[in-house]
């Protein structure tokens, strides 16, 4: 086991380093007390605003948003959709058809039946005939003349001009370059310049470089010594005090202030939560519990009594009255229809269905039921006769 290392006490927090000085111990408790006093109102106001925001969002903002969305959909989006579907779309289609009919189709007809025939038979056909009957033979004749007559003459003339150019210009210039300019430049300029560079400038440059190198080494050694001395002074007089102050004063103070704010925020949260619970208990005890008791003990029995003793009989009586009125109306309608049929039969003396506009024949009936089916085949008008025949058989 290494006994040279400092070991933190068992009760020390994990955020603190072992071996803390007296300054940290002295400023910890007052700083925490001051910070708790400063942070507690802020935390309580923050918790109150948070709770108020959640309550407003749940009670006011969400229903208001739903109402605004419904209102927007009902008053704006639905009319706009109807306007787009039943007004703007037909108008757009009509305008498109009208634009095509008034603007596109005339231009298509003009292009197809005027411009294309005129260009084809008025320009293209004469141009093709002119090219084929006139320009092509003329071009062939000009090509034969150029190939058979002008090409040999041009070839001979070019050969003579080339020989004359080479004899009068190229040969004198080549002789001048080879026997005059090259010897003069080589032995009059290049050789003296090369000797001057090798014999004079190179030794002089090497000597000058050696002297400048020695001077630079001396200056560099002097500057290095001055830099080391200046760096030692800066480290001793500036960096070491600033580092000691940062490490032994600013870091502990900042760490203590940060830890104090963290602890104060947590303590303020506990206090704010306790105050909120107390207020909630007070509201539940003073307001919610009596209202709930009154609703459960008074309003619910009264509501059940009204529902069972007043509303249900009234609803049943209204249903009976409605059924009786419907039956009376049906009976009156059948009576009026029968009276009209009898009056028509008495006046006309005929039971023709086409004239009396009454149903012809007896509607057929389904097996085992009295319900009439209009689409089924009509039953026989003498069902008793059929039944007698079946019994006799």
Secondary structure, 3 states (H helix, E strand, C coil): CCCCCCCCCCCCCCCCCCCCCHHHHHHHHHHHHHHHHHHHHHHHHHHHHHHHHHHHHHHHHHHHHHHHHHHHHHHHHHHHHHHHHHHHHHHHHHHHHHHHHHHHHHHHHHHHHHHHHHHHHHHHHHHHHHHHHHHHHHHHHHHHHHHHHHHHHHHHHHHHHHHHHHHHHHHHHHHHHHHHHHHHHHHHHHHHHHHHHHHHHHHHHHHHHHHHHHHHHHHHHHHHHHHHHHHHHHHHHHHHHHHHHHHHHHHHHHHHHHHHHHHHHHHHHHHHHHHHHHHHHHHHHHHHHHHHHHHHHHHHHHHHHHHHHHHHHHHHHHHHHHHHHHHHHHHHHHHHHHHHHHHHHHHHCCCCHHHHCCCCCCCCECCCCCCECCCCCCCCCCHHHHHHHHHHC
